[in-house]
């Protein structure tokens, strides 16, 4: 059984591929739109179309949703650390341990549940049939730090475009194993889903392009404090890339060789800096938040300090 997720009438100046049009219109990834088309979930003028269909001005598009995949998300009165908010967007500082969005078997206690309670106006982002209101990008459950949240679809689309065009600056800090031979570097290594452990990503020829820029901020004991800037935004990108260059993130339960002994705090990875252009005002916005106290406590225990 299916239900209607979205209905829209296209306003186009020229004929364009439908997947490209819907990607721009909905602010979602092209692969998500193509998956919908391949699953016959997209109708044009009441008819199923192929993924290479050329959309025309006036086409009426209906996007279906499988009933069994529908998720009802309830607003929950969960505290939010809001760094910035206006009528168009929010910037929030997510704590380590909080799941970003609901998924099958995990429908409460997430950032999205908290956002729905806080705001009556959020974009209706959906990716791979998962409802993610407001979320322009994500960070892992045990990664802390900054996220931007869109309050309407137009703002969502423009922010997503900044990410796609590498115009949104996202910088993380991490504590990793070992010392580096060079203070700066670029990891340009494609990522794919692990063949046997489907939760992991691995560097593999033919994978999706993934580029991480890093800088060593400090070294102490057997560890280093590094800054990582995302050029692309693949799932687990920094975690997988650091494992690939033999500097896994400390306490990472999935990518560190001692992961099975990881503490509940999770990996020492924090989204510290977020910069982008406001989609409505055009103002350049820059945000920075310090990492959780566990970072400094770990460094102090190992007789290190943050670099000035």
Order of alpha helices (4+ residues) and beta strands (2+ residues): beta-beta-alpha-alpha-beta-beta-beta-beta-beta-beta-alpha-beta-beta-beta-alpha-beta-beta-beta-beta-beta-beta-alpha-beta-beta-alpha
